[in-house]
Amino acid sequence: MNDYGAMRVPFIFIVDFEMNKPVVFRTDEISGNNIRFAIGEKEVKPIQKKIYFKTYPVEFEKYDDAFNYVVHQISLGNSYLTNLTFPTRIETNLSLEEIYTHSRARYKLLLDDKFVVFSPECFVKIEDGVISSYPMKGTIDASIPSAEEIILNDEKEMAEHITIVDLIRNDLSIIAKDVHVEKFRYIEKIETNKKSLLQVSSKIAGKLEGNYHERIGEIIFSMLPAGSISGAPKKKTVEIIQNAEKLERGYYTGVFGYYDGNNLDSAVMIRFIEQTAEGLVYRSGGGITFMSDVNSEYQELIDKVYVPFT
């Protein structure tokens, strides 16, 4: 990534959560590697068939055990916020390619019929030397009366969001100057095949110095894993995640992005469906704090299992 950046060569990068299997392709290599990606909201054609989409979430008892372990670690002071995720088995008449083609999402990626991503969450953008991050924390069913007011005034959601904003601000401060919170806790609406959701984001920005193109890889990797899908403090929280989830996340909650030779845009790989030996699996989860309620968190995990079709 540093080499391509120094030469201003456009490329796409895909980095797994554990950072064990990162890949980088020049844009002229993409067609031969079964990669499709799209960045930015684009008009998509409605799918011309009735959708079958059945979910089999993790058993509540299994989730409860992991939740209690995480809360215990938080009570010991080992973490302030931990992102806990689980796989949900799904049955659908949609192929991964159809999901990619018909999903409405800001960031989309299809890799070799192995997994598809339709993420609403930006990781970082770099535009003319300004680096910005947009952590997303807080989800609520939009049909709930006064949903926006409820989520913006929820004490647990506020504490969780502040923790992540502070973590990202610190991450950016290592690589940039004049880091500041430009926009705090704004609402975005996402339409799904099941319901409408409201999600809460913030924007943190700073100024990169010198020839940052030559350090483009270092800049990205210095911020991994993304704070919004790990937690704080990052190193110890990742250990807690591994003990609680008991399996590798792989590319789920990693990042992917595109560098055009001048600017860069990237996404956190949430809203993620992968092909496994047991069939299709959807990965989802949410942030746990000392104020979290297990039933609410379990429901949030279920609510996030959707395809963004209308």
N, C-alpha and C positions, 0 to 999 in steps of 0.2 A: 504493500500500500504506500509506504514511504517512497519507494522507487517510482511507482506510477505517478504519484503526486508530484514528485520533483520534475518529471517529464511532462506533466499535465496530460497524462493519458487517461481517458475516461474508463471507469471500471465499476463493477458491482462487487460487493463483499457480503458474505453470510457467515456469521459467527455464532456458534452454539453457546449455551449458557455456561457450560463447564470450560469453554475455550479450548477444547481438545481437538476439534475438527473444523477450524475456520477455512473458508475457501474464498479465493479472489479470482475474478475473471475480467479480462478486458472486454469491452462491449463487443468487439469483433469476434470474441470467442463464444458468446452466449448462445447463439443459434445451434451450435454443435453440442451443447451440454444440457439440452432439455430444460432450460430455465426461461420462465416468463415472469416479468415483473411490471408493475405499474405504480407510479407515485403521483398523487394528486387526484382529487375527486373527478371522475369522468362519468359520462352518461353510459349506462349499460342497458342492454335489451332485456326486458322481462323474460323469464324462462317460460317456455310454451308447454308446460306439463304440470300436472298436479304434483306437489312435493310431498314425499313421504319422509319424515324425519323423526325417528323414535330414539329416545335417550335412556340409558341405563346408568344413572349416577352411582358413585361409590356409596356403599352402605353407610348409613348415618353412624353406626357404631364404630366403623373404621375411621371415619372422619373425626369423630369425637375423641378417639384415642390420640390421634395426631394433634388435634386442637389442644387437648389438655397438656400434652408434652410441650407444645410451643408456649402456652400460657405459663407453665411452670418455669421454663427457661427465661421468660420475660420477668417473672416474679423474682428470679435470682439475679436479675440485672444483666443477664447475658445478651439481651436484645431489647430494643424499645419498640421495634416493629418488625414483624416477620411475615413474608408473603408465603402463604401455604396453598399448594395446588394439588389437584388430583386429576387422573384421567377419567373420562366418562366414555363408555362404549356407546357407539351410535349405529343405528341402522338407517340407511337412506337409499333412495333410488337416484341420488345425485352422484356423479363422478367427481373426482377432485378437479378435473378440468372445467366441468360445469359450474362448480362452486366458485372457482377462480373467475370464470367468464362473466357470471351474472351477479357476483357480490358487489355491493356498493360500499367501498371502503377507501380511505385515504392512501393506504399502503397495501399492495397485494403482491404475493409471491407464490409461484408454483414451481416446485423443484422435482423434476424427473418422476412425476407421479408418486413421489414419496410423501410429500406433505404440501398443504396449501395454507397460506396465511392471508387473513383479511383484517388487518390491524387498524384501529383508529388512533393509535398512540405513536407520536413522534418520539424518537430517541434524541437526536441532535440534528440541527441544521447549521451549516456554515455558509454564510452569504457575505461576500466582500469583506472577509476578515472578522465578521461578527458571528460568534457561536451562540446558539440558543438551544435550550432544552425545554420540553413540555411534559413534565410528569403528570400522569393521569391517576388520580386516587379518589374513589368515591363513585358508587353506582346505585341508582334507584329506579324502580319501575315508574315510568312517566305517567302512568294512569292513576297513581295514588294521588288523592286530593292534596294540593299544596306541596307536591313532590319537591319542587325546587327549593322552596322555603325550608322544608324538612331536612334535606340533605345539607344545605348550607349552614343550618343552625345545629346540626347534630354534633355533640361534643366529641364523640369518638372519631367521627369522620374528620372533624377539624384537626384534632391532635395527630391523626394519621397523615393528613395532608401536609401539615406544618413540618412534621418529621422528615418527609420525603423532600419537600422543597429545601429544607436546610441541608440535607445530605447532598442534593444536586448542586446547590450553591457552593458547598465546600469542594465537590468534585471539579466544578468549573474553575474555581479559584486556583487550583493547582496549575492549570494550563492557560488561563486567560486573566486579563486585567479588567478592572471596573465592573466586576460581576454584580448584578443587581436583579431583584425580582421585578420584572416589568409588568406582569399581570398576575393577580393572585385570585385563584379559585373562581374560574369562569365555567359556565355550563355549556355543554354540547349535547345535542340530541342524536341518538342513533336508532334507526328503524331496523327491525329484525323480522324474521318470519313468525315470531311468537308475540312480540310486544315492542313498544317503544321504551328506550332506556335513556336516562339522563346520566351523563358522566361529568366529573369535575376535574379540571386541569388548571395548571399554572404555567407561566412562561418566565424562565430565568435566562439572562443573556450576559455576555461578556465579550471583550475584544481580544482577539488573538494577535500576537506580536510577531514580527519578523516574517520569514518565508515559511508560513505554516504548512504550505503544500508539501514540503519535504518531511514534515512530521505528522502527516495526516493519519497514518496508522497508529503512531504513538498516542496521538490525541484521542482517537476512538478507544483504543485498548485501555488507556489510563482510567476510563470511566466505566469499565465493565467489571462485573455484570451491572446492568442498569439498576439504579436504586429503587425504582418503583416496583420491580418484580423480585427484589431480594430483601432489602430492609436495612436497618441500622442498629449497631455498627455493622458494616458490610461483611467483614471477614468472619466474625463469629456467627453472624446470622446465617451465612451460607452453610456453615457446619450444622446449624440447627435444622435448616431446610433439608439437608441430605439425610439427617437422622430421622426426621419426621416423615418425609415422603418415601424414603427407602428405594428410590430408583432415580436414574439419571434423567434429567429433563431433555437432554440433547439439544436440538435446535429450538424447541419450545422455550420462550422467554429469552432467547438470544436476540441478536439484532441483525438487520440487513439494511443495506443502503446503496446509494448510487452517487458517484463522484463524476461530474461532467467535464472535468479539466479545470474548473474554477470554483464551483460551489458544490456542496454536499448536502444530501437529505437522507435521513435514515429513520427506521422504525424499530420499536420493540415488538418482537414476534409473539404477541398475544393474539387471541382468536385463531386458534391453531388446530388443524385436523391432520392426522397422520395415518398412513397405511401401516398396519402392523400385521404380525402373523395371526393375530386373533381378530383381525378386521379393522374397521375404522375407529379411531380413538380421538376424542376431542379433549384438549387440556384446558383447564380453567382453575381459578382460585381467587384469593383476595388477601388483603393485609390484616394481620392479627395484632391487636394491642391489648394492654391489660384491661381495657374497657369493652372488649369484644364479647358478643353473645354468640354462642355456638350455633343456635338455630338460625340466626340472621346470616351468619357467615356461610353456613351450609346452603341456605337459600340463594345467596349471592353467587356461589359456585354454580348452582343449577341455572340461575338466570342468565349467566354468561355463555351458556351452551346454546348457540343459535347460528343461523346463517343470515347475513344482512341482505335479505331479499324483501321486497315490499309487494 
